[in-house]
Amino acid sequence: MSMIFRALRKNYELVPLVTIVSCSVTMSTSAMFYFAYQKTDVVIRKTKNPFPYYKIDPNKPQKLLTLGQKYVPDEQLEKLRKEIGSPPHPRH
């Protein structure tokens, strides 16, 4: 670690490059963990919870800004779920 600091002191023009790269790595890693643990469309373990999107509350907005959106169950979608063998939505 001290060798890196010595190299940066010797080649001070590398400081902005190292700063930008380290910030981008930190931000991308934090975004990856955020999306993996907070978003409902990401499935990490399929055996524990194969349909995580069923836990979504339709009355709670998933976006930052939602204008005039209301949940209305679609009969064609439920019919298609039955045809392909997908489990029915738990709220019905």
Distance bins in CASP14 RR format, pairs under 12 A and 6 or more apart:
PFRMAT RR
TARGET T0000
AUTHOR 0000-0000-0000
RMODE 2
METHOD distances of the structure
MODEL  1
1 7 0 0 0 0 0 1 0 0 0 0 0
1 8 0 0 0 0 0 1 0 0 0 0 0
2 8 0 0 0 0 0 1 0 0 0 0 0
2 9 0 0 0 0 0 1 0 0 0 0 0
3 9 0 0 0 0 0 1 0 0 0 0 0
3 10 0 0 0 0 0 1 0 0 0 0 0
4 10 0 0 0 0 0 1 0 0 0 0 0
4 11 0 0 0 0 0 1 0 0 0 0 0
4 14 0 0 0 0 1 0 0 0 0 0 0
4 15 0 0 0 0 0 1 0 0 0 0 0
4 18 0 0 0 0 1 0 0 0 0 0 0
4 22 0 0 0 0 0 1 0 0 0 0 0
5 11 0 0 0 0 0 1 0 0 0 0 0
5 12 0 0 0 0 0 1 0 0 0 0 0
5 14 0 0 0 0 0 1 0 0 0 0 0
5 15 0 0 0 0 0 1 0 0 0 0 0
5 18 0 0 0 0 0 1 0 0 0 0 0
6 12 0 0 0 0 0 1 0 0 0 0 0
6 14 0 0 0 0 0 1 0 0 0 0 0
7 13 0 0 0 0 0 1 0 0 0 0 0
7 14 1 0 0 1 0 0 0 0 0 0 0
7 15 0 0 0 0 0 1 0 0 0 0 0
7 17 0 0 0 0 0 1 0 0 0 0 0
7 18 0 0 0 0 1 0 0 0 0 0 0
8 14 1 0 1 0 0 0 0 0 0 0 0
8 15 1 0 1 0 0 0 0 0 0 0 0
8 16 0 0 0 0 0 1 0 0 0 0 0
8 17 0 0 0 0 1 0 0 0 0 0 0
8 18 1 0 0 1 0 0 0 0 0 0 0
8 19 0 0 0 0 1 0 0 0 0 0 0
8 22 0 0 0 0 0 1 0 0 0 0 0
9 15 0 0 0 0 1 0 0 0 0 0 0
9 18 0 0 0 0 0 1 0 0 0 0 0
11 17 0 0 0 0 1 0 0 0 0 0 0
11 18 0 0 0 0 1 0 0 0 0 0 0
12 18 0 0 0 0 0 1 0 0 0 0 0
12 19 0 0 0 0 0 1 0 0 0 0 0
13 19 0 0 0 0 0 1 0 0 0 0 0
14 20 0 0 0 0 0 1 0 0 0 0 0
14 21 0 0 0 0 1 0 0 0 0 0 0
14 22 0 0 0 0 0 1 0 0 0 0 0
15 21 0 0 0 0 0 1 0 0 0 0 0
15 22 0 0 0 0 0 1 0 0 0 0 0
16 22 0 0 0 0 0 1 0 0 0 0 0
16 23 0 0 0 0 0 1 0 0 0 0 0
17 23 0 0 0 0 0 1 0 0 0 0 0
17 24 0 0 0 0 0 1 0 0 0 0 0
18 24 0 0 0 0 0 1 0 0 0 0 0
18 25 0 0 0 0 0 1 0 0 0 0 0
19 25 0 0 0 0 0 1 0 0 0 0 0
19 26 0 0 0 0 0 1 0 0 0 0 0
20 26 0 0 0 0 0 1 0 0 0 0 0
20 27 0 0 0 0 0 1 0 0 0 0 0
21 27 0 0 0 0 0 1 0 0 0 0 0
21 28 0 0 0 0 0 1 0 0 0 0 0
22 28 0 0 0 0 0 1 0 0 0 0 0
22 29 0 0 0 0 0 1 0 0 0 0 0
23 29 0 0 0 0 0 1 0 0 0 0 0
23 30 0 0 0 0 0 1 0 0 0 0 0
24 30 0 0 0 0 0 1 0 0 0 0 0
24 31 0 0 0 0 0 1 0 0 0 0 0
25 31 0 0 0 0 0 1 0 0 0 0 0
25 32 0 0 0 0 0 1 0 0 0 0 0
26 32 0 0 0 0 0 1 0 0 0 0 0
26 33 0 0 0 0 0 1 0 0 0 0 0
27 33 0 0 0 0 0 1 0 0 0 0 0
27 34 0 0 0 0 0 1 0 0 0 0 0
28 34 0 0 0 0 0 1 0 0 0 0 0
28 35 0 0 0 0 0 1 0 0 0 0 0
29 35 0 0 0 0 0 1 0 0 0 0 0
29 36 0 0 0 0 0 1 0 0 0 0 0
30 36 0 0 0 0 0 1 0 0 0 0 0
30 37 0 0 0 0 0 1 0 0 0 0 0
30 38 0 0 0 0 0 1 0 0 0 0 0
31 37 0 0 0 0 0 1 0 0 0 0 0
31 38 0 0 0 0 0 1 0 0 0 0 0
31 39 0 0 0 0 0 1 0 0 0 0 0
32 38 0 0 0 0 0 1 0 0 0 0 0
32 39 0 0 0 0 0 1 0 0 0 0 0
32 42 0 0 0 0 1 0 0 0 0 0 0
32 44 0 0 0 0 0 1 0 0 0 0 0
33 39 0 0 0 0 0 1 0 0 0 0 0
33 42 0 0 0 0 0 1 0 0 0 0 0
33 44 0 0 0 0 0 1 0 0 0 0 0
34 42 0 0 0 0 0 1 0 0 0 0 0
35 41 0 0 0 0 1 0 0 0 0 0 0
35 42 1 0 0 1 0 0 0 0 0 0 0
35 44 0 0 0 0 0 1 0 0 0 0 0
36 42 1 0 1 0 0 0 0 0 0 0 0
36 43 0 0 0 0 1 0 0 0 0 0 0
36 44 1 0 0 1 0 0 0 0 0 0 0
36 45 0 0 0 0 0 1 0 0 0 0 0
36 52 0 0 0 0 0 1 0 0 0 0 0
37 43 0 0 0 0 0 1 0 0 0 0 0
37 44 0 0 0 0 1 0 0 0 0 0 0
37 45 0 0 0 0 0 1 0 0 0 0 0
37 52 0 0 0 0 0 1 0 0 0 0 0
38 44 0 0 0 0 0 1 0 0 0 0 0
38 52 0 0 0 0 0 1 0 0 0 0 0
38 62 0 0 0 0 0 1 0 0 0 0 0
39 52 0 0 0 0 1 0 0 0 0 0 0
39 53 0 0 0 0 1 0 0 0 0 0 0
39 55 0 0 0 0 0 1 0 0 0 0 0
39 56 0 0 0 0 0 1 0 0 0 0 0
39 62 0 0 0 0 1 0 0 0 0 0 0
39 63 0 0 0 0 0 1 0 0 0 0 0
40 49 0 0 0 0 0 1 0 0 0 0 0
40 51 0 0 0 0 1 0 0 0 0 0 0
40 52 1 0 1 0 0 0 0 0 0 0 0
40 53 1 0 1 0 0 0 0 0 0 0 0
40 54 0 0 0 0 1 0 0 0 0 0 0
40 55 1 0 0 1 0 0 0 0 0 0 0
40 56 1 0 1 0 0 0 0 0 0 0 0
40 57 0 0 0 0 0 1 0 0 0 0 0
40 60 0 0 0 0 0 1 0 0 0 0 0
40 62 1 0 0 1 0 0 0 0 0 0 0
41 51 0 0 0 0 0 1 0 0 0 0 0
41 52 1 0 0 1 0 0 0 0 0 0 0
41 53 1 0 0 1 0 0 0 0 0 0 0
41 54 0 0 0 0 0 1 0 0 0 0 0
41 55 0 0 0 0 0 1 0 0 0 0 0
41 56 0 0 0 0 1 0 0 0 0 0 0
41 62 0 0 0 0 1 0 0 0 0 0 0
42 49 0 0 0 0 0 1 0 0 0 0 0
42 52 1 0 0 1 0 0 0 0 0 0 0
42 53 0 0 0 0 1 0 0 0 0 0 0
43 49 1 0 0 1 0 0 0 0 0 0 0
43 50 1 0 0 1 0 0 0 0 0 0 0
43 51 0 0 0 0 1 0 0 0 0 0 0
43 52 1 0 1 0 0 0 0 0 0 0 0
43 53 0 0 0 0 1 0 0 0 0 0 0
43 54 0 0 0 0 0 1 0 0 0 0 0
43 55 0 0 0 0 0 1 0 0 0 0 0
44 50 0 0 0 0 0 1 0 0 0 0 0
44 52 0 0 0 0 1 0 0 0 0 0 0
45 52 0 0 0 0 1 0 0 0 0 0 0
46 52 0 0 0 0 1 0 0 0 0 0 0
49 55 0 0 0 0 1 0 0 0 0 0 0
50 86 0 0 0 0 0 1 0 0 0 0 0
50 87 0 0 0 0 1 0 0 0 0 0 0
51 81 0 0 0 0 0 1 0 0 0 0 0
51 86 0 0 0 0 1 0 0 0 0 0 0
51 87 1 0 0 1 0 0 0 0 0 0 0
51 88 0 0 0 0 0 1 0 0 0 0 0
51 89 0 0 0 0 1 0 0 0 0 0 0
51 90 0 0 0 0 1 0 0 0 0 0 0
52 90 0 0 0 0 0 1 0 0 0 0 0
53 62 0 0 0 0 0 1 0 0 0 0 0
53 86 0 0 0 0 0 1 0 0 0 0 0
53 87 0 0 0 0 0 1 0 0 0 0 0
53 89 0 0 0 0 1 0 0 0 0 0 0
53 90 0 0 0 0 0 1 0 0 0 0 0
54 81 0 0 0 0 0 1 0 0 0 0 0
54 86 0 0 0 0 0 1 0 0 0 0 0
54 87 0 0 0 0 1 0 0 0 0 0 0
54 88 0 0 0 0 1 0 0 0 0 0 0
54 89 1 0 0 1 0 0 0 0 0 0 0
54 90 1 0 1 0 0 0 0 0 0 0 0
54 91 0 0 0 0 1 0 0 0 0 0 0
54 92 0 0 0 0 0 1 0 0 0 0 0
55 62 0 0 0 0 0 1 0 0 0 0 0
55 89 0 0 0 0 0 1 0 0 0 0 0
55 90 0 0 0 0 1 0 0 0 0 0 0
55 91 0 0 0 0 0 1 0 0 0 0 0
56 62 1 0 0 1 0 0 0 0 0 0 0
56 63 0 0 0 0 0 1 0 0 0 0 0
56 71 0 0 0 0 1 0 0 0 0 0 0
56 89 0 0 0 0 0 1 0 0 0 0 0
56 90 0 0 0 0 0 1 0 0 0 0 0
56 91 0 0 0 0 1 0 0 0 0 0 0
57 71 0 0 0 0 1 0 0 0 0 0 0
57 90 0 0 0 0 0 1 0 0 0 0 0
57 91 0 0 0 0 1 0 0 0 0 0 0
58 66 0 0 0 0 0 1 0 0 0 0 0
58 69 0 0 0 0 1 0 0 0 0 0 0
58 70 0 0 0 0 1 0 0 0 0 0 0
58 71 1 1 0 0 0 0 0 0 0 0 0
58 72 0 0 0 0 1 0 0 0 0 0 0
58 73 0 0 0 0 1 0 0 0 0 0 0
58 74 0 0 0 0 0 1 0 0 0 0 0
58 89 0 0 0 0 1 0 0 0 0 0 0
58 90 0 0 0 0 0 1 0 0 0 0 0
58 91 1 0 0 1 0 0 0 0 0 0 0
58 92 0 0 0 0 0 1 0 0 0 0 0
59 66 0 0 0 0 0 1 0 0 0 0 0
59 69 0 0 0 0 0 1 0 0 0 0 0
59 70 0 0 0 0 1 0 0 0 0 0 0
59 71 1 0 0 1 0 0 0 0 0 0 0
59 72 0 0 0 0 0 1 0 0 0 0 0
59 91 0 0 0 0 0 1 0 0 0 0 0
60 66 0 0 0 0 1 0 0 0 0 0 0
60 69 0 0 0 0 0 1 0 0 0 0 0
60 71 0 0 0 0 1 0 0 0 0 0 0
61 67 0 0 0 0 1 0 0 0 0 0 0
61 68 0 0 0 0 1 0 0 0 0 0 0
61 69 1 0 0 1 0 0 0 0 0 0 0
61 70 0 0 0 0 0 1 0 0 0 0 0
61 71 0 0 0 0 0 1 0 0 0 0 0
62 69 0 0 0 0 1 0 0 0 0 0 0
62 71 0 0 0 0 0 1 0 0 0 0 0
63 69 0 0 0 0 1 0 0 0 0 0 0
71 77 0 0 0 0 0 1 0 0 0 0 0
71 89 0 0 0 0 0 1 0 0 0 0 0
71 91 0 0 0 0 1 0 0 0 0 0 0
71 92 0 0 0 0 0 1 0 0 0 0 0
72 78 0 0 0 0 0 1 0 0 0 0 0
73 79 0 0 0 0 0 1 0 0 0 0 0
73 81 0 0 0 0 0 1 0 0 0 0 0
73 88 0 0 0 0 0 1 0 0 0 0 0
73 89 1 0 0 1 0 0 0 0 0 0 0
73 91 0 0 0 0 1 0 0 0 0 0 0
73 92 1 0 0 1 0 0 0 0 0 0 0
74 80 0 0 0 0 1 0 0 0 0 0 0
74 81 0 0 0 0 1 0 0 0 0 0 0
74 89 0 0 0 0 0 1 0 0 0 0 0
74 92 0 0 0 0 0 1 0 0 0 0 0
75 81 0 0 0 0 0 1 0 0 0 0 0
75 82 0 0 0 0 0 1 0 0 0 0 0
75 89 0 0 0 0 0 1 0 0 0 0 0
75 92 0 0 0 0 0 1 0 0 0 0 0
76 82 0 0 0 0 0 1 0 0 0 0 0
76 83 0 0 0 0 0 1 0 0 0 0 0
77 83 0 0 0 0 0 1 0 0 0 0 0
77 84 0 0 0 0 0 1 0 0 0 0 0
77 86 0 0 0 0 1 0 0 0 0 0 0
77 88 0 0 0 0 0 1 0 0 0 0 0
77 89 0 0 0 0 1 0 0 0 0 0 0
77 92 0 0 0 0 0 1 0 0 0 0 0
78 84 0 0 0 0 0 1 0 0 0 0 0
78 85 0 0 0 0 0 1 0 0 0 0 0
78 86 0 0 0 0 1 0 0 0 0 0 0
78 87 0 0 0 0 0 1 0 0 0 0 0
78 88 1 0 0 1 0 0 0 0 0 0 0
78 89 1 0 0 1 0 0 0 0 0 0 0
78 91 0 0 0 0 0 1 0 0 0 0 0
78 92 1 0 0 1 0 0 0 0 0 0 0
79 85 0 0 0 0 0 1 0 0 0 0 0
79 86 0 0 0 0 0 1 0 0 0 0 0
79 88 0 0 0 0 0 1 0 0 0 0 0
80 86 0 0 0 0 1 0 0 0 0 0 0
80 88 0 0 0 0 0 1 0 0 0 0 0
80 89 0 0 0 0 0 1 0 0 0 0 0
81 87 1 0 0 1 0 0 0 0 0 0 0
81 88 1 0 0 1 0 0 0 0 0 0 0
81 89 1 0 0 1 0 0 0 0 0 0 0
81 90 0 0 0 0 0 1 0 0 0 0 0
81 92 0 0 0 0 1 0 0 0 0 0 0
82 88 1 0 0 1 0 0 0 0 0 0 0
82 89 0 0 0 0 0 1 0 0 0 0 0
82 92 0 0 0 0 0 1 0 0 0 0 0
END
